[in-house]
Amino acid sequence: MNKLKQLLLTMLLVVLSASLSFAQSFDADRMNRDITIMENVLGEMFKIDYLNTSSNRVFFSGSSSSVKGAYLPEYGVIFLVPSFQVIKVSTNSNEQPIATFYYGDEDESEVNEENIIKRSKEFIRDYGSTIGQLKPSEKVMIIYGATSSRYRTNVLTFSFDNRRSNETEPSPIISMVANTKDINDYKAGKINEQAFNNKISVAKNTRKELLDLKVLGNIFETALDEGDNYEFHLVNSNSIGYLYLENFGAIYTMNMHRGHKFRATSVELRDRVAQLGYTLKGDALSEHTDKIKESEAEMNKTLKEEYSKLVSRMKEYIVDYGRTLRSIKDDQYLLVTVNLNERLEEIPDRVDFQIKKSTLNQIDRGSLNRDAAMNQIIVTEY
């Protein structure tokens, strides 16, 4: 029995050492570089060409910078590729414009579900292995048709007459995901292309709204819309978006900024600096300037404190209310992405909160307490 305990202890130490080694050797800059390069690759693969016919001219806005990627520890890399809505303006009601990809043969360039899936699989198959540092258990996912807000990329349409425009039905959100191990096996020749394609999970979201996701979105909106003081809050009523994917779980995105008092204080400091330049000279000016710098430093300190409070609040909301999501299975994730529209060195541009639904379920079953669950939320700053 003692030998068995010793063996189990040794195995545990090996696993912990391997995990610690990976954490210490993980290069965030390299991962961000790999993701940026893959964003550009996807941007080219999904670049849309405009259609020009005798009675129609359709332009599609967007560029490679519209594609966004992110690394989620323990899950892998997710890429969001925006879809393009086709608007038809034509003197001939039977004429239907066809959107095309910029690159590709004629039968492969039409923007439709078949070619979207085909191009996504091609990207995962040919380029997925170039994303370094992914563990075999982690994944590469593409979500076509989902952006970081509720609104898709705009489309501008110009017509030779002023007839009424007819908008086509929006395409479904399509998600495709493959395990890194399968990608590496294909590259190593262990499985052929057909076998690899069969291992890629494809799911479609028809934009049907799920009540439990909407309710949680409303809870977030109610809890985060106050910003008259210093606390971070939602930019406006359209700042929350959410999505359910069968091969992932629930994704929420939020656009937030600092409290209104910060802005009022910043304006006041700028006015004081301008006024002092005209009214004070010499030592008097230097003394007051030092006081202003102290005020700015205090404001930056408060900003950092408010950001820390935001992180704590988000963890509490996710643990307390994320359990209400019944559409998510045990092995799926809840991901909440908060975009901070500030561009300040003191705080990140974006912060992700992710947790597995099974962890939240353990609270209801009494096998995990609230504080322990909050500690299991993975927080990633960008």
C-alpha positions in Angstrom: 0.0 0.0 0.0 2.8 2.4 0.9 4.5 1.6 -2.5 1.2 2.4 -4.3 0.9 5.7 -2.4 4.5 6.6 -3.3 3.9 5.8 -6.9 0.7 7.9 -7.0 2.6 10.8 -5.3 5.4 10.5 -7.8 2.9 10.5 -10.8 1.2 13.6 -9.3 4.4 15.4 -8.9 5.3 14.7 -12.5 2.0 16.0 -13.8 2.2 19.1 -11.6 5.8 19.7 -12.7 4.8 19.4 -16.4 1.9 21.9 -15.9 4.2 24.3 -14.0 6.9 24.0 -16.7 4.3 24.8 -19.4 3.1 27.8 -17.5 6.6 29.1 -17.0 7.6 28.5 -20.7 4.4 29.8 -22.3 5.4 32.8 -24.4 2.4 35.2 -24.6 4.1 37.4 -27.2 4.7 34.5 -29.5 1.1 33.4 -29.2 -0.2 36.9 -29.9 2.2 37.0 -33.0 0.9 33.7 -34.2 -2.7 34.8 -33.8 -2.1 38.1 -35.6 -0.5 36.2 -38.6 -3.5 33.8 -38.7 -5.9 36.7 -38.6 -4.3 38.1 -41.7 -4.4 34.6 -43.4 -8.1 34.2 -42.6 -8.8 37.8 -43.7 -7.4 36.9 -47.2 -9.2 33.6 -47.4 -12.5 35.2 -46.6 -12.0 38.5 -48.5 -15.2 39.4 -50.4 -15.3 40.8 -53.9 -17.9 43.2 -55.0 -20.6 42.2 -57.6 -21.1 44.5 -60.6 -24.1 43.7 -62.9 -26.0 45.8 -65.4 -28.6 46.9 -62.8 -26.8 46.1 -59.5 -23.6 47.2 -57.8 -22.9 45.8 -54.4 -19.9 46.7 -52.3 -18.8 44.7 -49.2 -17.0 46.6 -46.5 -14.4 45.0 -44.4 -10.8 44.0 -44.5 -8.4 41.4 -43.0 -8.4 43.4 -39.8 -12.0 42.5 -39.3 -11.0 38.9 -38.3 -10.2 38.6 -34.5 -8.5 35.8 -32.7 -8.0 35.0 -29.0 -6.3 32.3 -27.0 -8.3 30.7 -24.2 -6.2 28.7 -21.7 -7.3 25.0 -21.5 -9.5 25.4 -24.6 -7.4 26.7 -27.5 -7.7 29.5 -30.1 -10.9 31.0 -31.4 -11.2 33.1 -34.5 -14.2 35.3 -35.3 -14.8 35.9 -39.0 -17.5 38.5 -39.8 -20.2 37.6 -42.3 -21.4 40.0 -44.9 -25.1 40.7 -45.5 -26.1 41.1 -49.1 -28.5 43.9 -50.0 -30.2 43.8 -53.4 -31.2 46.9 -55.3 -32.4 46.1 -58.8 -34.9 47.1 -61.5 -35.4 43.4 -62.1 -37.1 41.7 -59.1 -35.9 38.3 -60.3 -32.3 39.2 -60.4 -30.4 38.0 -57.4 -26.9 39.2 -56.6 -24.3 36.6 -55.8 -21.5 37.4 -53.3 -18.1 36.0 -54.1 -14.8 35.4 -52.4 -12.0 37.4 -53.8 -9.8 34.3 -54.2 -10.8 30.9 -55.6 -12.0 29.2 -58.7 -15.4 30.0 -60.1 -17.2 27.0 -58.5 -15.5 27.6 -55.1 -15.8 31.4 -54.8 -19.6 31.9 -54.2 -20.3 32.9 -50.6 -22.5 30.1 -49.3 -22.5 27.6 -46.5 -20.7 24.9 -48.4 -17.8 27.1 -49.4 -17.6 28.8 -45.9 -17.2 25.4 -44.3 -14.8 24.2 -47.0 -12.5 27.3 -46.6 -12.6 27.0 -42.8 -11.6 23.3 -42.9 -8.8 24.2 -45.3 -7.5 26.9 -42.9 -7.6 24.5 -39.9 -6.0 21.7 -41.9 -3.2 23.7 -43.5 -2.5 26.5 -41.0 -3.7 25.2 -37.6 -0.4 23.5 -36.8 1.5 26.8 -37.3 0.0 28.1 -34.1 2.7 27.2 -31.6 2.3 26.2 -28.0 -1.1 24.6 -28.3 -1.4 21.4 -26.2 -2.8 18.3 -27.9 -6.0 18.6 -25.9 -6.6 22.2 -27.0 -8.5 23.2 -30.1 -8.6 25.5 -33.1 -12.0 27.0 -33.7 -13.4 29.3 -36.4 -16.8 31.1 -35.9 -18.1 32.5 -39.2 -20.7 35.2 -38.8 -20.1 36.3 -35.3 -18.3 39.5 -34.3 -17.6 41.2 -30.9 -20.9 43.1 -31.0 -24.5 42.5 -32.0 -23.9 44.1 -35.3 -22.3 42.6 -38.4 -20.1 44.4 -40.8 -21.9 47.0 -42.8 -22.7 46.8 -46.4 -23.0 49.7 -48.8 -25.2 49.4 -51.9 -25.4 51.7 -54.8 -28.1 51.5 -57.5 -28.8 53.2 -60.8 -32.4 53.8 -59.7 -34.2 54.4 -56.4 -36.3 51.3 -56.3 -36.9 49.6 -52.9 -34.2 47.4 -51.7 -34.8 43.7 -50.7 -32.5 42.3 -48.1 -31.6 38.6 -48.2 -32.0 36.3 -45.3 -29.1 36.5 -42.8 -26.8 33.4 -43.0 -26.5 31.2 -39.9 -23.5 31.5 -37.6 -21.2 28.5 -38.5 -18.6 27.2 -36.1 -15.9 24.7 -36.9 -13.5 23.2 -34.4 -10.7 20.6 -34.4 -8.4 19.1 -31.8 -4.7 20.1 -32.0 -3.9 16.4 -31.8 -5.9 15.6 -34.9 -4.3 18.5 -36.7 -0.8 17.2 -35.8 -1.8 13.6 -36.8 -2.8 14.8 -40.2 0.4 16.8 -40.7 2.4 13.7 -39.6 0.5 11.5 -42.2 -1.2 9.4 -39.5 -4.6 10.2 -40.9 -5.6 11.2 -44.4 -7.5 14.3 -45.4 -10.9 12.7 -45.5 -10.5 11.2 -42.0 -9.3 14.6 -40.7 -12.2 16.5 -42.2 -14.6 14.0 -40.5 -13.0 14.8 -37.2 -13.8 18.5 -37.6 -16.9 19.4 -35.6 -19.3 21.7 -37.6 -22.3 23.4 -35.9 -24.8 26.0 -37.0 -26.5 28.6 -35.0 -29.7 29.8 -36.8 -29.8 32.9 -34.5 -32.7 31.5 -32.6 -32.7 33.3 -29.2 -32.5 31.1 -26.1 -34.4 32.5 -23.2 -31.8 31.6 -20.5 -29.0 33.3 -22.5 -31.2 36.4 -22.9 -32.0 36.4 -19.2 -28.4 36.3 -18.2 -27.6 39.1 -20.7 -30.3 41.2 -19.0 -28.8 40.4 -15.6 -25.4 41.6 -16.8 -26.9 44.7 -18.3 -28.8 45.6 -15.1 -25.7 45.0 -12.9 -23.3 46.9 -15.0 -25.2 49.9 -16.4 -24.4 52.3 -13.5 -21.4 54.5 -14.1 -22.1 57.9 -12.5 -19.3 57.5 -10.1 -15.9 55.9 -10.8 -16.9 52.3 -11.5 -16.6 50.7 -14.9 -19.9 50.3 -16.7 -21.5 49.5 -20.1 -21.0 52.0 -22.8 -24.7 51.9 -23.8 -27.8 49.7 -23.9 -26.4 47.9 -27.0 -23.1 47.0 -25.4 -23.9 43.3 -24.6 -24.0 40.6 -27.2 -24.3 36.8 -26.7 -24.2 33.6 -28.7 -24.7 29.9 -28.1 -22.5 27.4 -30.0 -23.2 23.6 -29.8 -19.5 22.8 -30.0 -18.4 25.4 -27.3 -21.1 26.8 -25.1 -22.1 30.4 -24.4 -20.1 33.5 -25.4 -20.9 37.0 -24.1 -19.2 40.2 -25.2 -19.4 43.5 -23.4 -18.1 47.0 -24.3 -17.3 49.0 -21.1 -15.6 52.2 -20.1 -14.6 54.0 -16.9 -17.0 55.9 -14.7 -18.1 59.4 -15.7 -16.3 61.0 -12.7 -13.0 60.1 -14.2 -13.8 62.1 -17.3 -15.0 65.0 -15.3 -11.8 65.0 -13.2 -9.7 64.8 -16.4 -11.4 67.8 -17.9 -11.0 69.7 -14.6 -7.2 68.9 -14.5 -6.7 70.0 -18.1 -8.5 73.3 -17.4 -6.4 73.9 -14.3 -3.2 73.3 -16.3 -4.3 75.7 -19.0 -5.3 78.4 -16.5 -2.0 78.0 -14.5 0.0 78.7 -17.6 -1.5 82.2 -17.8 -1.8 83.2 -14.1 1.3 81.7 -12.4 5.0 81.9 -13.0 8.2 80.5 -11.5 8.0 78.6 -8.2 4.3 79.2 -7.8 3.6 77.5 -11.1 6.0 74.6 -10.3 4.3 74.0 -7.0 0.8 73.9 -8.5 2.0 71.8 -11.4 3.4 69.2 -8.9 0.0 69.2 -7.2 -1.7 68.5 -10.5 0.7 65.6 -11.2 -0.1 64.2 -7.7 -3.8 64.4 -8.6 -3.2 62.6 -11.9 -1.3 59.8 -10.1 -4.1 59.5 -7.6 -6.6 59.2 -10.4 -4.5 56.5 -12.1 -4.3 54.6 -8.8 -8.1 54.9 -8.5 -8.5 53.6 -12.1 -6.5 50.5 -11.3 -8.5 49.9 -8.1 -11.8 50.2 -10.1 -10.5 47.8 -12.7 -9.7 45.3 -9.9 -13.2 45.8 -8.5 -14.6 45.1 -12.0 -12.7 41.8 -12.2 -14.0 40.8 -8.8 -17.6 41.8 -9.7 -17.5 39.9 -12.9 -16.3 36.7 -11.1 -19.2 37.1 -8.7 -21.8 37.6 -11.4 -20.5 34.7 -13.4 -20.6 32.3 -10.4 -23.9 33.6 -9.0 -25.9 33.9 -12.2 -24.0 31.7 -14.7 -25.6 28.7 -13.0 -28.9 29.8 -14.5 -27.8 28.7 -18.0 -29.7 25.5 -18.7 -28.8 25.3 -22.4 -25.1 24.7 -21.7 -23.9 21.1 -21.0 -21.4 20.1 -18.4 -18.5 19.8 -20.8 -19.2 23.2 -22.4 -17.9 26.7 -21.4 -19.2 30.1 -20.4 -16.9 32.8 -21.9 -17.4 36.5 -21.1 -15.3 38.9 -23.0 -15.1 42.5 -21.7 -13.7 45.1 -24.1 -12.4 48.2 -22.3 -12.6 51.2 -24.6 -9.9 53.2 -22.9 -6.5 52.6 -24.5 -4.7 53.2 -21.2 -1.4 51.6 -20.0 -2.9 51.1 -16.5 -5.5 48.6 -17.7 -5.8 46.0 -20.5 -7.7 46.5 -23.7 -9.7 43.3 -23.1 -10.2 40.8 -20.4 -11.7 37.3 -20.8 -13.4 35.3 -18.1 -14.0 31.6 -18.8 -15.3 28.7 -16.7 -16.6 25.2 -17.4 -20.3 24.7 -16.8 -19.5 21.6 -14.7 -17.7 23.8 -12.2 -20.8 26.0 -11.8 -23.0 22.9 -11.4 -20.8 21.7 -8.5 -22.0 24.7 -6.5 -25.6 23.6 -6.8 -24.6 20.1 -5.8 -22.8 21.3 -2.8 -19.4 19.9 -3.8 -17.8 23.3 -4.4 -18.3 26.6 -2.5 -18.7 30.0 -4.0 -15.2 31.3 -3.3 -13.6 28.1 -4.7 -15.6 28.4 -7.9 -14.5 32.0 -8.4 -10.9 31.0 -8.0 -11.4 28.5 -10.9 -12.5 31.2 -13.3 -9.6 31.7 -15.8 -9.0 35.4 -16.3 -6.9 36.4 -19.4 -5.9 40.0 -20.1 -4.9 41.4 -23.4 
